[in-house]
């Protein structure tokens, strides 16, 4: 069976990436619709972008209405402004939320109905040219064909997917991540780690996705603790930018497993940021999955140096699991209780979350059978 690799049309990676991309970027259209958050304006990053566009006779409109994780309400507002301002291409600039929102605005700019009509659907219709410029190192949205948007009516997180959502251009410059606060650095970095680990251990993993995944895992274990403790460390920021991109390419092509299927519903119901809900689940989900893929987890343990060639696969795999729990501890990942979620409130939602997680399809990529009851037990164990 042949494997297919999908990536953005062009990736500019490293210092001064935005300026290296200038010619390619400014040839996409006459008026850019810039999707971002207010922090990017305050930091002066949007001014850098708009001046670059202006110098090349490209007009722009800034939509800074993305606050927190994107919702259908934000997307609707963005679509109306995109059309009203007569823009012809889209730039998502910021964390995963503006990038995901930019993709969704692109989809709905050329589609009929409501965004909820497209939940779980494969998008096939071409969207306006899309540029993704991340300011965090985590979601990998700049190199994936997915977007997650909250449905405020049904209180669920919707997944839209398809190759038209791959950015035309990804511009990954670590300079834009330097002011990311520690809690966001941790959440996004652990999100990237989750992507890499789960894509590597997915049933759909293959040789090329494995290369990206292993490289990302090694970088994250080495550099996330440094970036978390010292956000001004340029080397750590550079390496985390690369790791997030690698992890994104990996899971874009080999898919994710049980963690993501469960994480989305904690985020939707209890409004926990995606990276943090992933990290909350990592230990218990990997403990469940490990005996179905000792060899794969063992490879990761040996890759980061917590196990050697003399160790059995089972021992090496368990050492990797210990390392996962340790990095979550270093990054101060809160428990559900510490995050402020009540136990009774959480347990009242477990049956619904378990069914929705199973129905999402992600758990089926795990290298062992997963039943709804297994998911329910994992949710319960978060309170042990």
C-alpha positions in Angstrom: 0.0 0.0 0.0 1.4 3.4 -1.0 1.7 6.2 1.5 0.9 9.8 0.7 2.8 12.8 2.1 1.0 16.2 2.2 2.6 19.5 3.3 1.9 23.1 2.6 2.8 24.4 -0.9 5.9 26.3 0.5 7.5 26.4 3.9 9.8 29.3 5.0 11.6 28.2 8.2 14.0 30.1 10.4 15.3 33.5 11.2 13.9 36.3 8.9 11.5 33.8 7.3 8.9 36.5 6.9 11.2 38.7 4.9 12.5 35.7 2.9 8.9 35.0 2.0 8.1 38.5 0.9 8.0 38.0 -2.8 6.0 34.8 -2.6 3.6 36.2 0.0 2.9 39.4 -1.8 2.1 37.7 -5.1 -1.0 35.9 -3.6 -3.4 38.8 -4.1 -4.3 42.5 -3.8 -5.8 42.6 -0.3 -5.0 40.4 2.6 -7.5 39.5 5.4 -5.3 39.1 8.5 -6.7 36.9 11.2 -5.1 37.4 14.6 -5.6 38.2 18.3 -5.1 41.5 20.1 -1.8 40.4 21.7 -0.1 40.2 18.3 -1.1 43.8 17.6 0.2 44.9 21.0 3.5 43.1 20.4 4.0 45.0 17.1 4.0 41.9 15.0 1.0 42.9 12.9 2.5 46.2 12.1 5.6 44.4 10.7 3.4 42.4 8.5 1.2 45.2 7.2 4.1 47.4 6.5 5.7 44.6 4.4 2.5 44.2 2.5 2.1 47.9 2.0 5.6 48.3 0.6 4.6 45.8 -2.1 1.3 47.6 -2.9 -0.8 44.9 -1.1 -3.7 46.3 1.0 -4.8 44.5 4.2 -7.6 44.4 6.8 -6.9 43.2 10.3 -9.5 41.0 12.0 -8.4 40.7 15.7 -11.5 39.1 17.0 -10.0 35.7 17.9 -10.1 35.5 21.7 -9.3 32.1 23.1 -10.0 29.1 21.1 -12.1 29.9 17.9 -15.9 29.5 17.9 -18.5 29.5 15.2 -19.5 33.0 16.2 -16.0 34.3 15.6 -15.8 32.5 12.2 -19.2 34.0 11.1 -18.0 37.5 12.0 -14.7 36.9 10.1 -16.5 35.6 7.0 -18.7 38.7 6.8 -15.8 41.0 7.2 -13.7 39.1 4.6 -16.5 39.4 2.0 -17.3 43.0 3.0 -13.7 44.1 2.7 -13.3 42.5 -0.7 -10.2 40.6 0.3 -8.7 37.9 -1.9 -6.4 36.0 0.4 -6.1 35.2 4.0 -3.2 35.3 6.5 -3.5 33.6 9.9 -0.9 35.2 12.3 -0.7 34.1 15.9 -1.1 30.9 17.9 -3.1 27.9 16.9 -6.4 29.7 17.3 -5.9 32.4 14.7 -4.4 29.8 12.3 -7.4 27.5 12.8 -9.8 30.4 12.5 -8.1 31.5 9.2 -8.7 28.1 7.7 -12.3 28.0 8.8 -13.0 31.5 7.4 -11.5 30.4 4.2 -13.8 27.4 4.0 -16.9 29.4 4.8 -16.0 32.2 2.4 -16.7 29.8 -0.5 -19.3 27.6 1.1 -23.1 27.7 1.8 -24.8 27.1 5.1 -23.4 27.1 8.6 -19.9 25.8 9.6 -21.6 23.1 11.7 -22.8 21.6 8.5 -19.2 20.7 7.7 -18.3 19.1 11.0 -16.4 15.9 10.4 -16.6 16.4 6.6 -13.8 16.3 4.1 -13.5 19.7 2.6 -12.9 19.4 -1.2 -13.7 22.9 -2.5 -10.7 25.2 -3.0 -10.4 28.1 -0.5 -8.7 31.4 -1.0 -4.9 31.4 -0.8 -3.9 30.9 2.8 -0.8 31.9 4.7 0.0 30.6 8.2 2.4 32.4 10.5 2.6 30.8 13.9 3.6 32.7 17.0 3.6 29.6 19.3 5.4 26.3 18.9 2.8 23.6 19.3 -0.4 23.1 17.3 1.4 22.5 14.0 -1.7 24.1 12.3 0.7 25.8 9.8 1.4 22.4 8.2 -1.8 20.5 8.7 -5.1 19.9 6.8 -7.2 20.2 9.9 -9.0 22.9 11.9 -11.0 22.7 15.2 -13.8 25.1 15.9 -16.1 25.2 18.9 -19.8 24.9 18.2 -21.4 27.2 20.8 -24.9 25.8 20.3 -24.1 22.1 20.8 -21.0 22.7 23.1 -18.8 20.4 21.1 -15.5 20.9 19.1 -16.0 20.5 15.4 -13.3 19.0 13.2 -13.0 20.1 9.6 -10.4 18.4 7.4 -9.2 18.1 3.8 -6.3 19.1 1.6 -7.7 22.6 0.7 -7.0 23.5 4.4 -3.3 23.1 3.9 -1.7 26.6 3.8 -0.4 27.8 0.5 2.6 29.2 2.5 3.8 28.5 6.0 6.1 31.1 7.5 7.8 29.8 10.7 10.1 32.4 12.3 11.0 31.7 15.9 11.3 35.5 16.5 7.5 35.6 16.7 7.5 33.1 19.6 9.9 34.9 21.9 7.2 36.7 23.9 5.1 33.6 24.5 4.4 33.3 28.2 5.5 30.2 30.2 2.0 28.7 30.6 1.4 28.9 26.8 4.9 27.7 26.0 4.2 24.6 28.1 0.7 24.0 26.8 1.7 24.3 23.1 5.0 22.4 23.5 3.2 19.5 25.2 0.6 19.6 22.4 3.4 19.2 19.9 4.8 16.3 22.0 1.4 14.6 22.0 1.2 15.0 18.2 4.6 13.4 17.7 4.1 10.5 20.2 0.7 9.6 19.0 1.5 9.9 15.3 4.5 7.6 15.9 2.5 5.0 17.7 -0.6 5.3 15.4 -1.6 2.3 13.2 -1.3 4.6 10.2 2.4 5.5 11.0 4.9 4.8 8.2 8.6 5.5 7.6 8.5 9.2 6.6 6.0 10.2 9.3 8.2 8.3 11.8 11.3 10.3 10.9 9.5 13.6 11.6 7.9 12.2 14.8 11.2 10.9 16.4 13.0 14.1 15.5 10.2 16.2 17.1 10.2 14.1 20.3 14.0 14.4 20.7 13.9 18.2 20.3 11.0 18.7 22.7 12.5 16.6 25.5 15.7 18.6 25.2 14.4 22.1 24.6 10.9 22.5 26.0 12.0 22.6 29.7 14.6 25.3 28.7 12.0 27.4 26.7 9.5 27.0 29.6 12.0 28.2 32.3 13.7 30.8 30.1 11.6 32.2 27.3 14.4 34.4 26.1 16.6 31.5 25.1 16.8 31.9 21.3 18.2 28.4 20.6 15.4 26.7 22.6 12.7 28.8 20.8 14.3 27.9 17.4 14.3 24.2 18.2 10.7 24.2 19.5 9.6 25.9 16.3 11.2 23.2 14.3 9.8 20.5 16.6 6.2 21.8 16.3 6.5 21.8 12.5 7.9 18.3 12.4 5.2 17.0 14.8 2.5 18.7 12.6 3.8 17.1 9.4 3.9 13.7 11.2 0.4 13.7 12.5 -1.0 15.3 9.4 0.1 12.2 7.5 -0.3 9.4 10.0 -3.2 10.7 12.2 -3.5 10.8 16.0 -4.9 8.2 18.5 -6.8 8.0 21.8 -5.5 11.2 23.5 -7.0 13.6 20.9 -10.2 11.7 20.7 -10.6 12.3 24.5 -9.0 15.7 24.8 -11.4 17.6 22.5 -14.4 16.9 24.7 -12.7 18.1 27.9 -11.9 21.3 26.0 -15.4 21.7 24.6 -17.3 21.2 27.9 -14.8 22.6 30.5 -13.0 25.1 28.3 -9.5 23.7 29.0 -7.0 24.8 26.4 -6.3 22.0 23.9 -2.6 21.6 24.8 -3.3 21.4 28.5 -6.1 18.8 28.1 -3.8 16.7 26.0 -1.1 16.9 28.7 -3.6 16.0 31.4 -4.5 12.8 29.5 -1.0 11.8 28.3 0.0 9.7 31.3 -3.2 7.6 31.6 -3.7 7.3 27.8 -0.2 6.1 27.2 -0.4 3.7 30.2 -3.4 2.2 28.5 -1.9 2.1 25.0 1.7 1.0 25.9 1.2 -2.8 25.9 -0.1 -2.7 22.3 3.0 -1.0 21.0 6.0 -1.8 23.3 8.4 -1.7 20.4 7.3 1.7 19.2 7.3 3.3 22.7 10.7 1.6 23.3 12.1 3.3 20.2 11.1 6.6 21.7 12.6 5.7 25.0 16.0 4.9 23.4 15.8 8.0 21.2 15.7 10.4 24.1 18.3 8.4 26.1 16.2 7.1 29.0 16.7 3.5 27.8 19.5 1.6 26.1 19.8 -1.2 23.6 20.4 -3.6 26.4 16.9 -2.9 27.8 13.9 -5.0 26.8 11.2 -3.2 24.8 8.9 -3.4 27.7 11.4 -1.7 30.1 12.4 0.9 27.5 8.7 1.7 26.8 8.0 2.1 30.5 11.0 4.4 30.9 9.6 6.6 28.2 6.3 6.7 30.0 8.1 7.9 33.1 9.9 10.5 31.1 6.5 11.8 29.7 5.2 12.1 33.3 8.4 13.9 34.3 8.2 16.5 31.6 4.6 17.2 32.4 5.7 17.7 36.0 8.5 20.1 34.9 5.9 22.1 32.9 3.5 22.3 35.9 0.6 20.6 34.1 -2.4 21.0 36.4 -4.8 18.2 37.4 -8.5 18.6 36.5 -9.1 19.6 40.2 -6.3 22.1 40.2 -7.7 23.6 37.0 -10.9 24.3 38.9 -13.2 21.5 37.5 -15.5 19.9 40.1 -15.4 16.1 40.4 -19.2 15.7 40.4 -19.5 18.0 37.4 -16.8 16.1 35.5 -18.2 12.6 36.3 -21.7 13.7 35.2 -20.2 14.2 31.7 -18.1 11.1 31.5 -20.7 8.9 29.7 -21.3 11.6 27.0 -17.6 12.4 26.6 -16.7 8.7 26.3 -19.2 8.1 23.6 -18.2 11.2 21.7 -14.5 10.4 22.0 -15.1 6.9 20.7 -17.3 8.2 17.8 -14.6 10.7 16.8 -12.6 7.8 15.3 -9.2 8.8 16.7 -9.1 6.0 19.3 -9.4 3.4 16.5 -5.9 4.4 15.4 -4.4 3.1 18.7 -2.4 -0.1 18.3 -4.8 -2.1 20.5 -8.6 -2.4 20.6 -10.3 0.5 22.3 -13.9 0.3 23.7 -16.1 3.0 25.0 -15.7 1.5 28.5 -11.9 1.8 28.2 -12.2 5.5 27.5 -14.6 5.9 30.5 -12.1 4.2 32.8 -9.3 6.5 31.6 -11.5 9.6 32.3 -12.2 8.3 35.8 -8.5 7.7 36.5 -7.8 11.3 36.0 -9.2 11.7 39.5 -7.2 8.9 41.2 
